Amino acid sequence: MRVEAVEILRIPMRLTTPLRTAAGLVSERDVVLIHVLAQEAEGWAELVAQAEPTYSPEFTDSAITVLLNHLLPRAAAGPMGDALALGPHLDAVRGHPMARAALELAILDAQLRHADRSLSAWLGATATHVPAGAALGLHERVEDLLAEADAAMALGASRLRVKIAPGAAAEPLRALRAHGGPQWLLQADANGSFTLDDPELDEIDEVGLVCLEQPLDPNDLLGHAALARRLVTPICLDESLTSLGALEAAVALGACEVACLKPARVGGWINARAVHDRCVELGVPVWVGGMLETGIGRAANLAVAALAGMAFPADLDPRGRFDPDLADRRTPVNGLIAVPTGPGTDAVPDSSQLPPGVVVGSWTPSDH
């Protein structure tokens, strides 16, 4: 395609339900969108980096800077209108996978819209509908956690991903298990907040979880391997899995028994398909995690969640995270969410939700 301009939009949005994790409380997001304007079509993608470098080294301001000053100039020097051919030109920029993923997806979205082909079909997805999982935050009172769980399940969630942190982490999980019974799919997400010698991990092991996600520091693969040998509950890695190579190393060490795949964190949707395929080859259950996306980002994640090898429901919270959202949030029907079949991701932002002044950066061929 012939790309004529790229815009970076930044829209402050408040979450309908704040999410408290081991790293702190998230009540709002500066949502960043990449808008590619080509002669043939337009493309959109959501950049999911968080405001602070607490989940990963990459954060919103750094991602925007890298896009404007490093990724876009290199893309312009290469085949700007071909997402599949951009790799060799962008590889010189180390790190910043979320910025790269957003640029790649926005171009790919435009290409697929021009070809009248959906992202899910292009990836080779086979499912037409996928089950939805919900993420529950930390609560001071167990009663509040149970109420949030009931609300999510009533709206169609089929898996609950519960945030935990050191200090009485097992108690709320036991309460949820007793409340929902053995049929509830429960997993706990520690966001790397525990240490290997923490006895609470052994208490959590008795709850009967689907998996225990990222209990230790993302860089501590040996610790996760030791914990996997110690616990019955499968160890799921999230923040640790930054690439296909990171997955290979973690599995080889015995540190990863379940994989949380976040397309933006592994550098894009092309890489995400490769990670999914390798998990299937290795026999590692894989599922799609979320990053508090709007309807724009959720639509792209849905395409990956529809791949045949997915073992658990994706993070596609049926409650939605924003109201109003930037795009259709695709709520479940009978517990299942329809996979987009329109061109590209099949999601574009509602223009009424884009107030003046949200374009914070732009690129045109005349810039280079």
N, C-alpha and C positions, 0 to 999 in steps of 0.2 A: 504494500500500500504506500501511498504518498502522504506521509504525516505532515500536516501543516502547522500544528501547534499542540502543546501539552500544557495543561493547566493543573495546578495543585490547589485544592480547595480545603479550607480548614473550618469546620463547623462545630462550635461548642454544643454539647448535648448532655442532658441529665438522664441518668438511669432511672427507670421507674422503681426498681428495687435495688438499693445500694448493695454492693457485695463486699463483705469483710473476709479477708484472707489472712494468712500468717504474716503477710507483708504490709497489711494495713487496709483501710477502708477506701473503696472506689465508689464514688457517687456520681461522677461525671466523666465524660471523655471529650477530648478534642478530636473529633472524627476527621480524618484526612482522606480525601478522595483524589485519585489521579484520573484526569479526563484527557483522553487522546482524541484529537480531531484530525481525521484524514479526509482526503477527497472522496474516498469510497464509503466511509462509515465512521462512527464514533465508538469509543470504548471507555469503559469505566472500571475502576478497581478501588478497593478500600485498603488503605495502609493501616495496619493494626498495631503498630508500635505504641507502647504506653507512654504516659507523660514523663515518667521518671525511669531511670535505669535500674529498676528493682526486680523485674521479671527477667530481663536480658540486658546486655550492655547497650543495645540499641534503644533509643527513645524518640519521641515525636520530633523534637527540634533537630536532633542529629540526623534523623532519617530524611527530613526535608532538605537539610543542608547537603547531604550526600547526593540526593536526587538532583538538585539544581547544579551543584558544582562538579560532580564526578560521574554519575551514571548517565544523565542526559547528554552531556558532551560526548561521552564515549559511544552511546547509542547512535548519536547523530553522525559519528564518523564511520559507522557501519551500516548495516541494512536496517535502518530505523523502523521500517514498516513490516518486519518479519520477526516475530517473537522467537521463533525456533532458531534463528541465525544470530541472535544477539549475544549468546553465551560467551564466545571467544572475546568479544569486545568488552564485556562487563566483568570478565574474570579478574582483571587487574585490580579491581576494587575488592579488597578483602573485608569480610564481615558484612554487616548491614543487609542480611538476607530479606528483611521485611520490606525495605525500600526497593530492593531489586525485584522481589516478588510482585509488588504493586505495579511497577512499571511494566514488567513482562506481561502481567495479566491484563492490564489496560490495553496494551497493543494486541494481545491475543484475542481479547474480547471484540475489538474492532474488526480484526481479521475474520473471526467466526461470524460476526453479524453480516459482514459483506458476503460471506459464503453461505449465509442462511443455514448455519449449522450450530447446534448447541454445544456448550462446553462439555456436558456430560457425555454426549455421543462421541465427541472428539477424544475424550479420555478413555473411551471404551467401557463406560459404565453400563451395567445391565439392569439395575433395579429401577423401577418406576416410582416407588415410594420407599421411604426409609423411616425407621422409628426414631423418636427424639429422646434425648437425655436432657436432664436439667442439672444446673450447678447451684448448690445451696451454700450460703455463706456461714461464717461463724456467728453464733448467737450466745448471748449471756444466759438466756433461759432456754432449757430444753423444750419447754412448751411452745416457744416461738419457732424453734427448728421444726418441730412436728407439724405445726400449722403450715409452715412454708412447704414442707414436703407434701402434705395433703393437697395443697393448692396446685402444685406442679403436677402431681399424679392425676388430679381431677381433670386437668386440661390436656392430658394425653402423654405425659412423660412416662417412659418405660424403664428409665435408669436414673438413679440419683447419684450425683458426684458431690460429695460432702467435703467442704473445706475444714481442715483441722489444723491445730497448732499445739505445741507442747503445753502440758498442763491440763489434766482431765480430758484428754482427747478421746479416750475410750468410752466414757460415760454417754455422750450424745449418740455415738454410733450404736451402743447397746440399746439405747432407748428407741432409736429408729428401727433397729432390727425387731425389737419386741412389738413395736407399734405396727409395722408393716408386714411382719411375718417373713418366713423363709422365701416367699415368692418375689419379694422386692430385690431388684438388682442394685446393690449398694457398693460404692467404691469411695475411698477416702483420698483426698488430695492435700498433701502437706506442704507443697510448694518449697521443698528443700529445707524445712525448718527444724528437723530433728537431727540428732547425732546418733551414731551407730550404737553407743552404749546406753541409750535411753530405754529404761524398762517399759515405758508406755507402749513401745512398739510390740512387745510381746502380749500386752493386754489387747491391743487392737487386733492382733492375729487371731484372737478367740471369737471375733464377731461374725466371721463368715463372709468376708467381703469378696467381691469379684476381683478386686486388685487394690493394692496400696500404691498410690501414685506419688512419685518423686518425694520419698521420705527424707532423703539426704541432699546435701549440696550437689548441684548439677555436675560439678567436676569430679565428684567422688565415685567413680565407677567401681573401684575396688571395694569400697564400703557397701555399695549396693549389691555387689556380688556376694559379699559375706552375709548381708542381710537376707538375700534370696536363699542362701543355704540354711539360714536359721529359722525362717518363717515358713509357714504353710501357705499363707496368702501370697499370690503372685505379685512380684514387683513390677510396676508400670513406670516407665520413664517418659518424661515430658520435656522439661527444660534441657535435659541432657542431650536430646536427639535433635541436633542442629543440622544434620546432613546425612546422606546415605553412608558416608564413612563412619560417622559417629554411631549410627545404628549397628554397623558391622562390628565395630570395636566393642560396643556394649554387650551384644549378643555373644561374641566370642569369649568375653570375660565371664559370662553367666550373670551379668548385671541387669539384663532386660528380659523379662518374661512376657510382658505386654507392652505394646507401643502406642503412645498417644501421638498421632500424626497431625501436626498443624502446618498446612501448606505454606503459610507465610514464613514460618520459622525455619523451614528447610530450604527456603530460597525460591519458592514458586510452585506452580501447579504442575509443571513438567517434572520437577524433582519429586513432588509429592507422589506422582504416579510411580516413579521408580522406587521410592521408599515402600509404597504399598506392595508392589510386585515382589520386592525382596523379602518383606515380612512374610508373604505367602510362601515363598520358596523356603524360608527358614522355619516355618511353622510357628511364627510368633503372632499371636492375636493382635490385631491393629484396629484402631477406631479413630475418628476425627474429633479433635478437641476444638474448643472455641476461644476467642479472644475478645468477648463482649462486642461482637460485630453488629452493625446495623443490617437491614435487609439486603444491602448491597453485598457485604461480605458473606452473609449467610448463604446467599444464592450460589456463590462460587464454592463454598464449602460443601453445599449439598451435592454438587457434581462429583466431588471426591468421595463423599459418604455413600454414593450409589455404586461404587466399585464392588466387584463381586467378593473380594476377600475381607470385607469389614466384619469384625467379630461382635462388636457391641454398638448400641445406639450412639449416634453422634451428639455432640454438644449443640443442639438446636432447640434451646429452651422454648417450650410451647407458650410460655408467658410473654416472650419477647423481652427485650432490654430497654426499648425506647417507645414512648407513646406521645406524640406521633413518631413513627419511624421514617427513615429516608425513602424506604421502598417497602413493598409488600413483604411482610415477615413470614408468610406461608405457615399458618397455624395448622396443627395436625387435625386430621379427620379420622376418627376411629383409631387414634394413636399413631397414625402414619402421615408423613409430610410428602407431598408430591414433589418429585424431582423436576426442576425446570427443563422444559423442552424447547423453549423459544431460542432464537439466535443468541449466541454468546452465553453470558450468564443469565440472560433473560431478566435483568434487573437494571433499572436506571433510576436515579434519584428524582423524587417529586420536586419539581421546580419551586413549588410553594414553600418547601422546607429549606431552600437555599437563600438566606437573606443577603442583601448587598454587602460587599466587602469581604466575602469569604475566600476569594482567590488571593492566595498569599505568594504565589510564584507562577511563572510561566516560561515557556520555551517556544521559539519559532526558528525556522531555518536561517533567518537573518542574524540570529544570535551567534551562529558559528559559520 
